[in-house]
Amino acid sequence: MDRQKVPSRHGTDRAEAERIAKPLLWLIRDRKAAVPDEQQWQRMGEALMVGDPVADDLAKWVRGEGGGKAFSQFKKILDSGNFDQKDMAPPLRAFFDAIKQPPAWVDWERLERGARASAISGQTGMRVLRDLGLMAGYQARGINQTLIMTGALERGATRRVAETTKWWLDCITPGGLNRDAEGFKTTLRVRLIHAMVRQQLLDSPDWDASEWGLPVNQLDMQATYLAFSVSFLFGQKLMGTLISRQDSEDIMHLWRYIGWLMGVDESLLCESEQEGRIALYQNVISQATADENSRKLGRALMDEPLGRRYPNFGKIRGRWERQVHLSMTRLFVGGKGMEALGLPKLTLPWYPAVFAPLNAAWTTGHRILPGGRNRLMRQGRKAQRNQLQTLFGEDHPEITSGVQFG
């Protein structure tokens, strides 16, 4: 690829991005390896111009000659689990041929262990995904561009959080990535929807590829994959959850496979948590930093807890959760990050200061007692399901455009 085709957003705010990413360096053993050399930096910039070819071809067919029933045909094949049906259109066959055989590195026992380990922290893990993975991620204005142009603000933060949470829980349910399971099927539906969004925005005169690269490009997809894996683990540990090295590596393996299903190139997927930390650091320092859209998204997500479906004391619980999330965000992004996201600058990280030591004692005690780890997982899974009920209430919407993986 021509070096001049690297979008202008790549590394445009590197000094500020390095300040944001600096805490990650504390967790990287080989800090020299974290600094990308010239060739790595170039490849990262080029990844901004790469989409998901097999899904892109299918999206073009669905939006064009496939006609109005094309997406329904895709869903019917996906739901059937039979990816070798006769008379499939070439784009459909190419897509299902690409995903029907998992990579040789996939270890199904590790996937199951990773799914179970994801429940250990219960609601704390969900809060981390929201406040570190999503809210802190709004500081990357390049990724935000797709959200803004596809109406993320108009749909509402509550709906987006609920639908993303539903997809996440489907993926981390034991067996959730089997071919007949909801996590597997929803991941592939969202992959196609992202390709359709990519085509739609590229057709728009308002999309400037020379500045932003492709919508939902490879580097931005990697950033979100790392948010669900590396950031998820890092944030839980900051909040006092005791996670063993084996649990961490199994969760990384789980998300390596989910990332592969979602269309992230294998060269951007990480085998270990340490490798993932390096990849996340490099990705963050390449991102253009916050702008006014970051603040709009941040303020909308700040008020998201006020719209949840609490079974009782809704207003009080909504205000409490709003303050808890702001306090956690303050820990994760610091004072400058709060300002960049349009959040109250005087917020203190009071909740982590109180909760993390108690949580550390709680999880350590369960680890010591016989059967304690299994109890943590059972209690955590129950808390996660209850939280999903709070987000959705009595609604059961189709999980489609709400999940943003990139």
N, C-alpha and C positions, 0 to 999 in steps of 0.2 A: 504494500500500500504506500502511496505517495506520502512522504512525511508531512507535506503541507496540508493534508486532509485531516490531520488531527484537529478536533474542534477547539475553538478558542477558550472554552471553559476549563480545559485540562490544565490544572496547576495554576490557574490565574490568581488564586489567593493563597499560595503555598505557605507563606510565613504564618498567616492566621490559622490555616488548616493544621499546620504542625503544632501550633499552640493547643488547638483543640484535641489533637491526637496524642499529645505528650504523655498523659497517664498510661496509655497502652505500653509505652516503652518500659515502664516499671515491671511489666509482666513478661518482657521478651528477654531471653537469656543472651542471645547474640544480637546486640543492638546494631552492629555493622550490617548484618543480613537484612535488617529492617529498612535500610536506606536503599531505595531502588537505584541501580546504575542507569546509565543513559539508555541502554537497550531495553531494560525493563520498563523504564518510564515511557519510552516510545510505544512499546506494546500495549501499555495501559491506555495511552491516548487513542491508539488504533481500535481498542476494544469498544470505545465509545461509538464507533461507526459500524459495529457488528451486531446483528440481531440474532434471530433463531431461524436459520434457513428452512428447516423442514416444516416448522410451524408457520413461517411466513408464506411458504408456497401453499399450505393448506388454507391459510387465512385469505389469500388472494382468490382461491377457488371458491371458498364459502361466500365471499363478498361479490363474486362475479358469476362465472358460468355455472357454479353449483346451484344457484337459485335459492329461493326462500326456504326450502326444506333441507338445505345442506347442513346447517348446524344441528338440526334434529337428527339427521342421518349419522353425523359424527357421534352425538350423544347415545344414540341407539346401539351403535357398534361398541362404544366404550362401556355401556351398561351391560351388554351381553357377555363381555370378557372374551369373545371370540374374535381375535385380531387376524384371522386367516380366512375370512369370508371371501367367497368368490365375487367377482363383478364389482369390486370396490373401485372408485375413481382413483387414478394414479396418485393424486396428492394425499388421499386418505390412506392408501396402502403404504406410501412412503413414511407417513407419520407413524402409523402403528408398527411398521417394520422397525422403526428407529427405537421404539420403547418396549417392544414385547420381550426382548431378551435383556435382562439386567446385566450390567458390567460384571466382569469376572471378579472384581474386588468386593462385591456386595456379600456381606456375611449376615444371613437372616437372623441368627442368634443374637448378634450384636445389635441389629435393628430393634429386636424385641426388648433387649436390655436397655437400649437408649430410650425407647418409648416409655418403659416403666420408670426409668430414672428421671424423666422429664416431669413426673408427678410429685417428686419428693418435696419440692418447696410450695406446692399448692398455689394459693392465690398470690404469694410473693413472686413467683416466676411470671405470672400473668402481668403483674404490676411492672416488673422489670421490662418485659417486652414492650409494654405501652410507653413507659417513661424513658427508657434508654434506647430501645430499638426504634420506636416510632417518633416520640417527641424530640429526642436528641437528633434523630436523623433528619428532621425538618431543617436543620442548619445547612443541609446540602441543597442549594437552590437549583442545581441542575436536575436532580431527581424530582424535586417539587414541580418542575415545569410540566411534566406529564400529568401529575395530579391536578394541577390548576386547570389545564386545558381540557381535561376529561370530566370536570365538574365535581371534584372531591369536596369542595366547600358546599356546593349546592345539595349534594346527597346527604351531607351532615356527618360530623365526626362520630356520633353515636352508632350510626349504621355501619360505618367503615370498621370501627373497633369490633363491633359485634360479629360481623361477617368474617373478618380476619381471625378472630378468636375461634369461631366455629371451625374454620379450615384447619387452624393449628391443632385444635383438640382432636379433630378427625385424624390428622397425621400422626399424632403422638399416642393415639389409642393402640394398645397391643393388637397387632394384626391389621392395623389401619392402612398399611401400604401393600397388602395383598391385592391381587388384581380385581377381586370382587368387592373390595372395601371402599368406603366413602372417601378416605384420605387420598388414596390412589386416584380415584375417578375425579374428585374435585380438583386435585393438582393439575391434571391434564386438561380439564375444562378451562381452568384459569390460564394455563399456558397458551391455549388457542385464543382466548379472549385478549390476552396481552399482545399476541401477534396481530389481531384485528385492530386493536388500538394503535399499534405501531403503524399499520398501513393507513388508518384513518388520519392520524396526525401528519404523516408524511405527505398526504394529499392536501393538507391545509396550507394555505398561503401564510399563515401566522407562525408556522413551525420553521425555525431557522436552524437547519442541520449544521451549518458551518460554525455555529456557536454551541448548540446543545448536543450535537451528535444525533444518533437515532433515538427515538422514544423507546423506553424499556430496553436499553442496550445491554451488552454483556457486562460491562464494568458496574453499571447500576444494579443489575440483577445479582452480581456477586456481593455488592454492598448489603443488599437486603438478606441474602442467604447467610451472610456472616452475622447480621443482626440477630437472626433466629438461632444461631449456634454460639459463636464466640461472645457476643454481647450478652446473650441470655445467661451464659455460664459466669461471665465476669460480674454482671450485676447481682446475681444471686449470692455470689461469694461476698460481695460488698455488703449485702443485706444479712449476712450471718449464716446463710445456709451452708451446712457442711456437705460438700460434694467430693466424693473420692475421685482419684485420678482415673480409675476404670470407668466410673459413671460419666465423667467428662468426655473421655475418648469415645465411649459408646454413643453419647449424644452427638458428638461431632460426626460419627459414622452415619448415624440416622439422617442428619441434615446434608451430608454429602450425597446420599442417595436421593433425598427430596430435591436438592438442587439440580441433580442430574435429570430427574423427571421433569423439572420445571424448565429445562432447556439451558441451564448454565453450562458453558463449555468445561469439559473435564480438566483442562489446564488451569482453570480458576477455582477448582474445588480443592479442599484441604484434607489431608489424611489425619492430622493431629491438631490438638488445641493450640500448641505452640506455633505450628505452621499457620493456623488460622489467625492468630494474633498478629503475625507479621503481615499477612495479606490484608487484614483490616486496617492496620496502621498505614500501609501503602495506599489503600483505597481512600481512606479519609484525607490524607494529605494531598490527594489529587483533586478533591472536590472543591467546586466553587462554594463559598460560604454564604451566610444568610442574607436575605433581602426582605423586602416588604411582604412578598408571598410567604416567606418563612414565618413572619409575624402573624399573618392572617391565619395560617394553618395552626400555629402554636396557640393562639388565643381561642380558636374553635375547639381544639383538643383540650385546652384547659377547662372549658366549661362542659365537656362531655359527661362527667359524672352526674351533672344536674339533670340529665335527660334519661337516666337509667330507670328500670322498672323495679324499684325496690318494693318488696311485699308489704312493708310497713315503715313508718317514720321517714317517708321518702325525702322530704326537704332537708331534714337534719342529716340523714345519711349521705345525701348528695353533696352537701356542703362539707361534711367531714372527709369524704373521699376526694373531693377537689383539693383540700388542703394537704392530705396525705400524698397525693400525686405530685403536687407542686413541691413539696418538701423533698421527695425522692428525686425529682427532676433537678432540683438545686444541687443535690449531691453529685449527680451524674454530669451536669454541664457547667457548674460553677456560676458565679455572678455574671460574668460576661456572656455566657450562654443564655442565661435567663433574659438578659437585655436583648440579645440578638433574636430571641424567639418571641419578644413582646410580652414576657411574663413578669409578674411583680418582682422587682429587683431586691426588695427587702426580705424576701422569703428565706428562711433558715432551714437547714437539713435536720430539723428536730426529730422527725419521725425515724429516719435511719439511726440517729444517735440513741434513741430509746429502744427501738425494735431489734436492731442487729445483735446486740449482746444477748438479749432474751432469746432470740431465734437461734443463736449459736449454741446456747445452753440446751435449748429444746432439742435441736437436731443431734447434738452430741450425745445427749442422754438416750435418745432413741437408738442411736447407733450402738451404744454399749449394751443396752438391754436385749435379751433374746427376742427375736422377731420384731425388733423395733423398726428396722428399715422397711419391712413390709407394712407395718402400721403407718409409717410416714407416707408411703405411696398410696395406701388406701384412703387415708384422711385427705391427702393432697388431691387425689383424683376427685373425691367427693366435693372438695372446696372449689375445684375448677369447674365442675359441672354446675354447681350452685351459682357461681359467678356468671356462667353462660346464661343461665335462666334469668339472672338479674339484667343482663344486657339485652336479651331478646324479649322477655316477658312471655306473652302468649303468641308472639309472631314466630313464623317458621319460613322466612323468606328464602328464595333460591340463592345459593351462594354462586354469584357470577362475578360481576365487576367490582364487588366490594373488597376482594383480596387484592392487595397491590404488592406483587413480588418484584420490586424494582421500580 
